[in-house]
Amino acid sequence: MELRKELELVSVEYENGGKKAVLTFLDRERKQVRVVNFNKQVYRDNKYVDDKEKAAKVDQWCADYFQCGFDDLAECIGKKMDVYCYENFNSLWEVEQIEKFTKDMEGLIIQTEIKEIVVDEYFIKIRYEYEGKTYESKMTFGTYFKATKEWYQDPVKKEQQYRKFEEKFHVPVEEKDKLIGHPLMVEVKSAFGNNFWGDIKKFPAPKGK
């Protein structure tokens, strides 16, 4: 990622029936353009479809970054903004990319440390770095229903995963921040030659326990 500062917004165009705004920023120093997309739709089943949650997020982005509505973005042409430039996209804010394990990594033992632990409605996500990239291991307690494209929490599984977390790391989930910076060992595994994941090895028991 590279941060390019004070790039001028020179064009705003709408696509997909007015559901997607294409914002073009000019990097005069490098003679490059940087395109940022605000898309109210999501990609499902090989096509873009309306999504109320995504549309609400885009409206909030417009308010936060341009102080205007989605349909009024063209009024902001000439505004200078910082643009975060990634390999395959550009953004007006820093985006943490989570890398996926690949087949050639299977069996690899990674010595690293805990960078971040995120807990939401359906997962405990333990994040760490390897060769400058961020990976994560998940402890799941949600079920995804493909027919409705919705997640639902399993309270019994949540309790089980919280207990496994404490057994593995020797602190309860509520005290997860104590683990930031703690060394850990991760083995890359797979199921049937695909679906690769990082298996975090159990921490040694604290002395005196």
N, C-alpha and C positions, 0 to 999 in steps of 0.2 A: 504494500500500500504506500502511496505517496500523497502527501497533502499539498495541493496547489492553492495558493492564497489569492484572494481578490480577483477571481475570474468574473468577467462581465457576462451577464445573461443577454444574449443577442437575438434569441428566437424562442417562441413558444408555439408549438403546433399540437393539434388534437387529432387522435386516431381512434379507431374502434368505436365509431359512433359517439365520439366525445367522451369516452370513458378513460382514455389514456392521454396524459399531457407529456409531450416530449420537450424537455428544456435543454437548450443548447447554450453552453458557456464557451467563451473564447479565451484561449490561453495565448495571448499575443506574443509573449516571450518565446514560446516554443513553436508558434504557428500551428497550433493544434486546436481541435474542438473537443469538448467534453460533454457528452450527452447524459442527462439524468432523466429517468422516467418516473412519473407519478401515475401509477395504473390502479384504477379503482376495481379492476377485475382480477381474478385469480385463474391460474391454468389448471384445469381438471379434465380428465378424459380426452386429452389431445385437443382441447379448445379453451378459449378464454370465456369465462362465465361471470355474471354479476355476483358480488359478495358484499353483503351489508357491512360486515366487520372491516373488510379491507377498505371499502369506500369511506367509512368513518375515520379510519387511520389517515387516509390521504387528505381528507378535509382538515384534519388536525395538523398535518404537515404544512399545508398551505397557510394555516393561521399562524403556526409557530415560526416558519421561516420567511414567509412573505407578507404576513399580516393582511391577507386577502382571501377570497373564496377561490375554489378550484377554477371556476369559469372566468375569473378575473386575472389569472396569472400573466397574461400578455401585458397588463398594465405595469408589470414589474420589470419589463425589458429595460436594460441599462443598469440594473442593480448589480453590485459586485459582491460575490460570495466565495467562501472557501469551499473547495470541492475535494473530496477524498477519492483518489483514483486507484482502483483495484485492477487486477489483470483482466477481468471479464465484465466489469461494470463500474459506474461512478455513483457517488452518493454525496448528499449534503451533510452527512454525519458519519462518524466512524462506525464501521460494521465489523463485529468480531466473527470471523469465519471459522467454522468447525470443520476440520479435515476428516475425511473418511479413511478408515484402514483399507488397504488393498491386498490382493492375493499374494503379491511378492513380499508382503510384510508378515505373512503368517509364520508363527513360531518365533518371531522377534521378541527379545526381552528388552524392555525399555527401562532405564534407570532415570527417573526424573523427580519432580516434586509437584505437589498440589498447587495449582494456580488459582482455582476458584471452585466453589461448590454452590450450585444453584438448585433450589428446591421449588417446584411448582405443584400444580394440582395433580400431575400424573407421573412425575419423574423426580429422582435425585440425580443430578448431573455432576459428575466429578471431572473437572477439566485440568489438563496438564499440557506441557509443551514437549515436542520432540523435533529436533532439527529446525527450530524456529517457528514451527506451526502448532496450532492448538488442536488437540484431540479431546474427546470426552468418553467416559464410560457411564452408562445409565443404569440406574436401578428403577425398574418400571413398576408402577402400581395403577396403571390405567389400561383400559381396553378400547381399541379403535374399531368402530363399525364402518366398514367400507361402504355399505349401502347408503348410509346417511351422512358419511364423511364427518363423524363426530367422535370425540373422545369422552369416555365416562370413567370416573374413578371407582376403584374397587377398594372399599374401606378395609376389608380383611387383608388383602394383599399389601395395602399401605402399611398396616401394622406389622406385617411380616417383614417387609423391606426395611422399615425403620429399625426393627430388632436386628436384622442382618447387618445393617450399617453400623450399629453400635458394637456388634460382635466383631466386625472386621476392623474398625478404626478405634475402638475403645473409648469413644465419646458419643453421646446421643446426638441426633440430627440437630437438635436445638443449639448445640454448641459447635456446630460445623466449622465456624470461623477459626477455631483454635487449630484446625488442621492446615490452614493456608501456609504454604512453604515447607510442609512436612515431606520428607523423602518418601517415594513410593516406587514399587516395581510393578510393571505392567507387561503381561504376555499377550501377544496378538493371537487370537483364536478364530475359528470359523465353524460353521455348521454346514456339513455336506459340501464343503469347498466354496461356500459363499457366505454372505451375511457375517462379515468380519467384525470383531469387536475386541476391546481391550479388557482383559481380565486382570483386575487389580488384586495383587497378592495381599493376604491378611497381614496387618501390622503385628509386630511382636507385642506381647503383653507388657504393659508398664512394669517396671521393677517393683517388687513387693506385692504383686497380684498373682 
